[in-house]
Amino acid sequence: MAFVYRKTQKLGKIQFIAGPEGFTLCRRDEYGVVNLKKKVMVKGTNLYREFRLRLEARKLTEAYNLLKGRGLVSWAAYEEHRESIKGSSACS
């Protein structure tokens, strides 16, 4: 794997990143650096990673509560694997 030196030039929140393929126009904010042409995250910040983890946790909690409302706790498979399910999620 070759080491790539990336030089950036900041113009406010917009910056150019020079790489082996040429210049890339990017935007930097509190969530990270976004490639404006491809509209993808180039580098995320800790805040962005925490945001994504909390969003995934909310989705899992919502799915768990939906199944719990449908009688999940009375299923035989749930009784068998209850401890591993509770251990792998923060849902209660």
N, C-alpha and C positions, 0 to 999 in steps of 0.2 A: 504494500500500500504506500503510495507516494504522498509526501507531505505537500500540501497546497498552501501557499501563503496568500492570505486574503487581505487586501488593503481596502479600507472603507473610507469614504468621504461623506461626512454628515452635512446635510443641508436642512436643518431643523429636524423634522421627523422623517424626512425622506433621505435615503442614502444610496450610494452606488457601491456595489461590491464587485471588485475585480477578481476574477478567477481564471482558470485555464480556458473556459469557453467564452470569455469576454466580460463585459460589464453587465451587471444585473441591477435593475432598479428595485429597491426594497423600501418598505415602510416599517419603522420601529415604534412600538407603543409598549404599554405595561405588560402585554401578553407575550411579546417577543418580536421577531423579525419576520415579515411576510413578503414574499416575492409578489410584486404587483402584477407582473405579466401572467404568471401561472396561478396566482391566487392560492398559494400554499404556504404553510408555516415552514420557514427555513430553520429557525431556532426558537424554541419556547423558553419562557422564563419559569421560575419556580411558582409564581402566581398562576400562570397558565396551566401548569401541571396540576396544581392543587384544585383549580377550577374544574378541570376535566375529571379528576378523581371524585370530587364532590358530586358532579353531574351523574357519573356512573353509579355512585352509591345511592343517589336519589332514585334512579331507574330500577336498581335492584330492590330497594326497599319497597317501591311501588308495586313491583311484580310479586314480591313476597306477600305483601298485604292483600293483594288481589286474590292470590291463591289461598291465603289464610281465610279470607272471607268466603271462599268456595268450599271450605271444609278440609283444607290441607292437613290440619292437625289430627284428623281422624283417619287419614289414609294409612294403610299398613306399611307402605314403602317409607312414609315419613317417620313412622314409629321406629322402623329399623335403622334409619340413617339420621335420626334427630340430632345426635351429638355432633356429627361431622358437619351438618348443615348449620347448626348454631355456631360452631367453631369457625367456619369459613366466612361468615357474614356478621355484620354488626346489627342485623335485624333482630327484633325481639317480638 
